[in-house]
Amino acid sequence: MLNINRTELDPHVRRVIDWRESLVKLPDKPFFELIRMYLGEIKTPYNKQKLVEDLGGFLHKKNVRENIVLFLDDMDIEIISTVWNIPDVSQDTIVEFFKGKYSFSVLYERFLNLEERLILYRKAGRYGEPAEMGVNPLLEDILKPYISVRQLLQKPVYAEYEEKIKDPLSVQMLGAFISYIAAHPDLCKADGSFKKKTVADFKEIFPGLLKRLHCLISGFRNLMLLKDSESGTFLDYKKFEKFTELPQEMQYAYLCASSAGRLSRDELRREAQLLLDTIAAIPQTGYTFETLVRAAYLISIKSIGNDSQSLTGKGRFSKMLESRKGLANSDTETGHLSHKKNSLVSRMDVIDRLFESAVELGILQVAGKTADNSKILAVTYCFNSDSISHKSKESLLNIDAGFSITLLPGLSLADILPLTNFMNIVRYDTAAQYEITKKSALRAFDHGFSDFQLFDLIEQYCSYPIPQNFKISIEEWYKAYTSAIIYKGYVLKIDPENTLLTEKNPLLKPYIYKTLAPGVYLLTSTNDSQITELIEKNSLDFIGSIQTVKKDVLVSGFAPLAAGMNYLTNETGSSVSSIDGTEKKISDTESRKAFLTELDTALDSMDLDDMQRECFENRIKRKIILDKIQLRTGSVHTEIVEARGMDFLGKVRVIERAISSGNMIKINYDSDTDDRNKPAVEFFGKPLEIKKSEADAAVMLQLEPDQTVRMFSIGQAASIKRIRGSLFTELTSEE
């Protein structure tokens, strides 16, 4: 290979060098077979580098380039667009990306076909990783008008619309749920699941929302908004206050990300941001779930596009994948490869769970279904700023003489949170129904509220005077509450004649938490060292009995997120290619038909036996013949790759050839029904051995992609086809 510092070269030139080297590194058999298909018989002596240059010259011919474009179809464009848009992309990556749309066997055969057509190539992956796929740099200029993100994220066609739309997530619901947790610290079992009584309560208070509440409790826990102890589950109000400082959309994004799984702080922020960015990219018509996951996958790559490469030289996509499984700590190459593939699956699983949670929470809604019964998801109005009520807050709370409170929509979570200190949810609906009891009032007093503070809080949102009997009851409860109080902490007792001097002492005053009686003070100090320091500063020679006082705990807030950004659109809002923003549709079918007719006419004029003609027809079907000069009999190497029906020996030979060459096979069985519209049953994998019996023979097949091993009848198979391996399967990294 040329000794060139590639970092100093133009990126396109580097890609051209990569393409040439990948071909030169091919084993002789696939290399010469490829050259013969395009350039004809190889004359000796030969030079691989020169042959690759000649192949490049062939691809620069005007009619060849036109015919390459003529043969493109939608699936070709999808795969090419995926290879271009995803950095360091491998075969496994693309299979995962199209999971749910194309089967492994369909994608595998198309990969091989695009390689044979010289549109895609593979280069050795770095650090022993799988071979990376790339678009042939010599064809970039003719392919770029077709490469588009839109090809990968097609808008759905509705076959039916959803009639029942689940209520979206709202701050009213969050407040109601917080109120229930505050009133029922025993709502969960030791394993964190809801108790039977809790489930029964939820069916009455939150009808039809049990699954959503499961998501919310998980989200609260993973955000550290709850504290679990032996006596129950309690709200961390200080942490909640920090949470309510976030804008509403960010609150929902964090809840969704945290309910999908336990994540580190950085991972949580990243997944929440991914949700916001993906929602910004969803059109009004929505996306199917599978398309939505693919969109998020692309956005997760593009949104970290400015990250610099790691010290190991791995690209941003590799780093994203490795972050899930800690690949940087992998010590062996084998372990690295295994974790790499698992990491990719894990990444897609995380995205799956993220959007499953978004649907369950009501951030996304099922708006309808496609003809193949795929669910179409659209964004609910909980992310629409117009959904926030602009009513005056003074008219949103109604309280009656029976201590029943109706809370209308319009308050923020920051407004509702203090109310949950003393209100118990009775029924959640558009207007939530609460009640105030003696027990709920005591809960508020425990949190430091006085009776007057409760009145002030209610009056902020109530447009008429608080009922007199309610005021009297609250005052009586507070009087009873304060008539006997147990304190725990450090207490300082001073002689009555020195009280005024003590309270005016600037060194001592900051340490006085509460005056319990004349000359008796509860101190803020919480440990012996602080008391010792206090004694030294103030010449005190005694220490009070031990007790606990309220302790200011430093509560960290939540990292703010950026507003959702549509990374898949340009300034005008239209889908764009990652190359130059253009997009062209495949439509010239007449030119394609004319060229195929021309090839058929050329075949008719040639003196070919049946095997030779079948070989050329197969190449035309595989879109390999791009110029009539490729119809040379010397380039034909005939072999049987498929056997059908009653040709038992032919099917056995196909399998034996696949075993000896390490290729895969595809076995088809006719449908077991008379319904002609029902597709045949297909299996795809690597044959391991043939076991014969008197009546039949069976092949042991290691299925792809799950690697399970099963036995299949050879005689009953409708067809068996050998699938040639990739031209680039033996590539190895030199790094």
Long-range contacts (C-beta under 8 A, 24 or more apart in sequence): 12-137, 12-140, 15-134, 15-137, 15-140, 16-137, 16-138, 18-121, 18-123, 18-134, 18-137, 19-121, 19-123, 19-134, 19-136, 19-137, 19-138, 20-49, 20-52, 20-53, 20-56, 21-123, 22-121, 22-122, 22-123, 22-124, 22-728, 22-731, 23-48, 23-52, 23-55, 23-121, 24-48, 24-49, 24-52, 25-124, 25-731, 26-727, 26-728, 26-730, 27-730, 30-727, 31-727, 33-637, 34-116, 34-727, 36-634, 36-635, 36-637, 37-116, 37-619, 37-624, 37-630, 37-635, 38-118, 38-624, 38-626, 38-630, 40-629, 40-630, 40-632, 40-634, 40-635, 41-632, 41-634, 41-635, 55-118, 56-138, 58-627, 59-118, 59-136, 59-138, 59-139, 60-138, 61-627, 63-626, 63-627, 64-626, 64-627, 65-139, 65-142, 66-591, 67-595, 67-626, 67-627, 68-117, 68-119, 68-139, 68-142, 68-626, 69-142, 69-143, 69-146, 70-588, 70-591, 70-592, 70-595, 71-117, 71-592, 71-623, 71-626, 72-146, 72-586, 73-586, 74-151, 74-586, 75-102, 75-110, 76-110, 76-114, 76-119, 77-146, 77-147, 77-148, 77-151, 77-586, 78-151, 78-152, 79-107, 79-110, 79-111, 79-114, 79-120, 80-114, 80-119, 80-120, 80-135, 80-143, 80-146, 80-147, 81-146, 81-147, 81-148, 81-149, 81-151, 81-152, 81-577, 82-152, 83-120, 83-133, 83-134, 83-135, 84-135, 84-147, 84-578, 84-579, 85-147, 85-149, 85-152, 85-298, 85-301, 85-578, 86-297, 86-298, 86-301, 86-317, 87-301, 87-315, 87-316, 87-317, 88-125, 88-126, 88-129, 88-132, 88-315, 88-317, 88-318, 89-132, 89-133, 89-317, 90-125, 90-129, 90-130, 90-131, 90-132, 90-133, 91-130, 91-131, 91-133, 91-726, 92-130, 92-341, 92-344, 93-344, 94-133, 95-705, 96-344, 96-345, 96-348, 97-294, 97-297, 97-348, 98-294, 99-290, 99-348, 100-290, 101-290, 103-682, 103-684, 104-684, 104-704, 104-705, 105-666, 105-682, 105-684, 105-704, 105-723, 108-664, 108-684, 108-704, 108-723, 109-666, 109-723, 111-726, 112-723, 112-724, 112-725, 112-726, 112-727, 113-622, 113-623, 115-726, 115-727, 115-728, 116-622, 116-624, 116-727, 117-622, 117-623, 117-624, 119-143, 121-728, 122-726, 122-727, 122-728, 122-731, 123-728, 123-731, 124-731, 124-732, 124-733, 124-734, 125-733, 126-313, 126-314, 126-318, 126-733, 126-735, 127-312, 127-314, 127-333, 127-336, 127-733, 127-735, 128-333, 128-336, 128-337, 128-733, 129-318, 129-336, 129-337, 129-340, 129-733, 130-337, 130-340, 130-341, 131-726, 131-728, 131-729, 131-731, 140-579, 144-577, 144-579, 144-580, 144-582, 145-582, 145-583, 145-584, 146-583, 146-584, 146-586, 147-577, 147-578, 147-579, 148-575, 148-576, 148-577, 148-582, 148-583, 149-298, 149-568, 149-575, 149-576, 149-577, 149-578, 150-575, 150-583, 151-583, 152-294, 152-298, 153-287, 153-291, 153-294, 153-295, 153-298, 153-568, 153-575, 154-291, 155-283, 155-285, 155-287, 156-285, 156-286, 156-287, 156-288, 156-291, 156-368, 156-370, 156-374, 156-376, 157-370, 157-371, 158-285, 158-367, 158-368, 158-369, 158-370, 158-376, 159-368, 159-369, 159-370, 159-371, 160-368, 160-369, 161-367, 161-368, 162-365, 162-366, 162-367, 162-368, 162-369, 165-365, 165-367, 166-208, 166-362, 166-365, 166-366, 167-209, 167-362, 168-362, 168-363, 168-365, 168-380, 168-381, 168-382, 168-387, 169-212, 169-252, 169-255, 169-361, 169-362, 169-363, 169-380, 169-382, 170-382, 170-409, 171-248, 171-251, 171-411, 171-412, 171-413, 171-416, 172-407, 172-409, 172-411, 172-416, 172-428, 172-430, 172-432, 173-206, 173-209, 173-212, 173-428, 174-216, 174-251, 174-413, 174-416, 175-407, 175-411, 175-413, 175-416, 175-417, 175-419, 175-420, 175-432, 176-205, 176-206, 176-425, 176-428, 176-432, 176-434, 177-206, 177-213, 177-216, 177-425, 178-235, 178-240, 178-416, 178-417, 178-420, 179-419, 179-420, 179-423, 179-424, 179-425, 179-434, 180-205, 180-424, 180-425, 181-217, 181-220, 181-226, 181-233, 181-235, 182-235, 182-420, 182-421, 182-443, 183-424, 183-425, 183-439, 183-440, 183-443, 185-231, 185-232, 185-233, 185-234, 186-232, 186-233, 187-232, 187-233, 188-217, 188-228, 188-232, 188-233, 192-217, 192-221, 192-228, 204-427, 205-425, 205-426, 205-427, 205-428, 206-428, 209-428, 211-360, 212-360, 212-361, 212-362, 215-255, 215-259, 215-357, 215-360, 215-361, 216-255, 216-259, 216-361, 218-258, 218-259, 219-254, 219-255, 219-256, 219-258, 219-259, 219-357, 220-255, 220-258, 222-258, 222-259, 222-261, 222-262, 222-263, 222-268, 223-254, 223-255, 223-258, 223-268, 223-558, 235-420, 236-555, 237-417, 237-421, 237-447, 238-553, 238-555, 239-555, 240-417, 241-414, 241-417, 241-555, 242-555, 242-556, 242-557, 242-558, 243-413, 243-558, 244-412, 244-413, 244-414, 244-417, 245-414, 245-557, 245-558, 246-558, 246-560, 246-561, 248-382, 248-388, 248-412, 248-413, 249-276, 249-383, 249-563, 249-564, 250-276, 250-558, 250-560, 250-561, 251-413, 252-361, 252-363, 252-382, 252-383, 253-561, 254-558, 254-561, 255-361, 256-354, 256-357, 256-358, 256-361, 256-363, 257-354, 257-357, 259-357, 259-360, 259-361, 260-350, 260-353, 260-354, 260-356, 260-357, 261-350, 261-353, 265-559, 267-323, 269-559, 269-561, 271-350, 271-354, 272-561, 273-303, 273-561, 273-562, 274-299, 274-300, 274-303, 274-351, 274-354, 275-354, 275-355, 275-358, 275-363, 276-561, 276-562, 276-563, 276-564, 276-565, 277-303, 277-564, 277-565, 277-566, 277-567, 278-355, 278-564, 279-363, 279-364, 279-379, 279-383, 279-564, 280-563, 280-564, 280-565, 280-566, 281-566, 281-567, 281-568, 281-569, 282-377, 282-378, 282-379, 284-378, 285-376, 285-378, 286-367, 286-368, 286-376, 286-377, 286-378, 286-379, 287-376, 287-377, 288-370, 288-374, 288-375, 288-376, 288-377, 289-355, 289-374, 289-375, 289-377, 290-374, 292-355, 292-364, 292-377, 293-348, 293-351, 293-352, 293-355, 295-568, 296-351, 296-354, 296-355, 297-347, 297-348, 297-351, 298-567, 298-568, 299-567, 299-568, 300-347, 300-351, 302-567, 302-568, 303-565, 303-567, 320-347, 321-347, 324-350, 393-460, 393-461, 394-460, 394-461, 394-462, 394-463, 395-461, 395-463, 396-461, 397-458, 397-461, 397-462, 398-462, 399-458, 399-462, 399-466, 399-467, 399-470, 400-467, 401-467, 401-469, 401-470, 403-435, 403-436, 403-437, 403-470, 403-473, 404-433, 404-434, 404-435, 405-433, 405-434, 405-435, 405-436, 406-431, 406-432, 406-433, 406-434, 407-431, 407-432, 407-433, 407-434, 407-461, 411-461, 415-461, 418-457, 419-457, 421-447, 421-449, 422-449, 422-454, 436-470, 438-473, 438-477, 441-474, 441-477, 441-478, 442-477, 442-481, 445-477, 445-478, 445-481, 445-482, 448-550, 450-478, 451-475, 451-477, 451-478, 487-514, 487-516, 487-522, 487-547, 487-549, 488-546, 488-547, 488-548, 488-549, 489-513, 489-522, 489-523, 489-525, 489-526, 489-546, 489-547, 489-548, 489-549, 490-522, 490-523, 490-525, 490-526, 490-531, 490-543, 490-544, 490-545, 490-546, 490-547, 490-549, 491-516, 491-520, 491-521, 491-522, 491-523, 491-544, 491-545, 491-547, 492-520, 492-521, 492-523, 492-540, 492-544, 493-519, 493-520, 493-521, 493-542, 493-544, 494-519, 494-520, 494-521, 495-519, 505-538, 507-537, 507-538, 508-534, 508-537, 508-538, 513-549, 513-550, 514-549, 522-547, 522-549, 523-549, 524-549, 526-551, 596-620, 598-628, 599-625, 599-628, 599-631, 602-628, 602-631, 603-631, 606-631, 606-633, 608-633, 611-638, 612-636, 612-638, 614-638, 641-721, 641-722, 641-724, 642-719, 642-720, 642-721, 642-722, 643-719, 643-720, 644-718, 644-719, 644-720, 645-718, 645-719, 648-697, 648-714, 648-715, 651-714, 651-717, 651-719, 651-720, 652-690, 652-697, 652-714, 654-720, 654-721, 654-722, 655-687, 655-690, 655-699, 655-714, 655-720, 655-722, 656-690, 657-722, 658-686, 658-687, 658-722, 658-723, 659-687, 659-688, 659-689, 659-690, 661-722, 661-725, 662-686, 662-725, 663-722, 663-723, 663-724, 663-725, 664-704, 664-722, 664-723, 664-725, 665-699, 665-701, 665-720, 665-721, 665-722, 665-723, 666-720, 666-721, 666-723, 667-699, 667-701, 667-712, 667-717, 667-719, 667-720, 668-717, 668-718, 668-719, 668-720, 668-721, 669-716, 669-717, 669-718, 670-718, 680-718, 683-710, 683-712, 684-723, 690-714
